[in-house]
Amino acid sequence: DLPIGALRDDKRLWPGEGVIDLDLILKTLKEIGYDEMVSVELFRPEYWDWEIEDAIRVGKEKTEKIVGKYFEIE
């Protein structure tokens, strides 16, 4: 719930859960013809304590949910 200027890496959330307008970013990337890879970066320390399989599963699900609105996921 912090304003964008006050955000730090340790406060980052899963894709689509934070204040960054990923819909606008992904829509723009689609419009300019971007068709390369995207990735998830886990900077939030509490996520580091998760079981690796759980972090991978949640990261994949959250990323596919937001990215899949604009791009075909292979």
Beta strands, then each sheet from edge to edge (+ up, - down):
end
